[in-house]
């Protein structure tokens, strides 16, 4: 059994954490184990679950303390003598993989899980780092085709980027009428149209525009409610806008939650008007649960495995236009929500099948390392013999 260093950076609630943990839960841990290296300001490290599954968690100084961060990662890699390090930080992987290189790790996988948008302040840093992001990497990976092309450019065009899709447990995430009825009863929304969003409250997720859209929906549909799960830097501005519109009684804000499956079941549709995404977990989970999802056209269409559920709307359209399109779609369509999980699984998003593929990928890399080491040993023996 080999242990692999998973360089997470910040392990917050959301897509990156869910993606990595789904692979970890379903990979053959008798053959491969994950050791998680996480920044000290992470807010959602599932330490108990990781340790129960046989993994280890190492906490390092946050990347804002870059020298201390690199030194800590280097020392962990050197001490544990990892053969593979897998970075999940996009353009920031240059720092973690540099530390892994300094720590003697032979195989260093650079994974792209997101993109960028000019309206997001983080884009400046991402664009500065992007030309250098491949440095200290030996292999490249992405959770979607557009992600791989965005970060790696010519490397992607040459076919050197392995695609490992965002994955979920499709059987677990499928629609359940009993869960829906119970959750809607507890929320007091049995007769309401529930518009949903799960995500960080940030510029990237276009949080304030979600409130604008719902305000327009609320003008038309008296029974509409907006269910929001998440936390982030725009929380106060979001509530200011809710107060400004006078729709506080129409909002169900549940904060940051881990038990989100029940809420997909309770919703009637899902909003994801993000400025950019990689291949968003929440969109895949929502469609697996049979929810119509309204994406912005800034999100790749590969994010929607079910053609009749994924609807892409331009951010150049106004909030009232978004509201009109959403309500028209919901009025004109009925969805047999129980059937969609199979479509999502067949499209390659099921964690069990993809985890087996990832295991095979790791094993091929390990075989290559072991073969090289054996050749070096044999060469040394022959040299000592004078052969």
Secondary structure, DSSP 8 states (H G I E B T S, - for coil): -EEEEEEEES--SSHHHHHHHHHHHHS-TTTEEEEEEEETT-S---HHHHHHTT-EEEEE--TTSHHHHHHHHHHHHHHHT-SEEEE--GGGHHHHHHHHHHTT-SEEEEEE-----TTSTHHHHHHHHHTTTTTT-SEEEESSHHHHHHHHTHHHHTT-EEE----B-HHHHS--HHHHHHHHHHHT-TTSEEEEEES--STTTTHHHHHHHHHHHHHH-TTEEEEEE---TTHHHHHHHHHHHT-GGGEEE--S-S--HHHHHH-SEEEE--S--SS-HHHHHHHHTT-EEEEETTS-GGG-SSTTTEEEE-TTS-HHHHHHHHHHHHHH----GGGHHHHHIIIIIBHHHHHHHHHHHHHHHHHHHHHHHHHHHHHHHHHHHT-
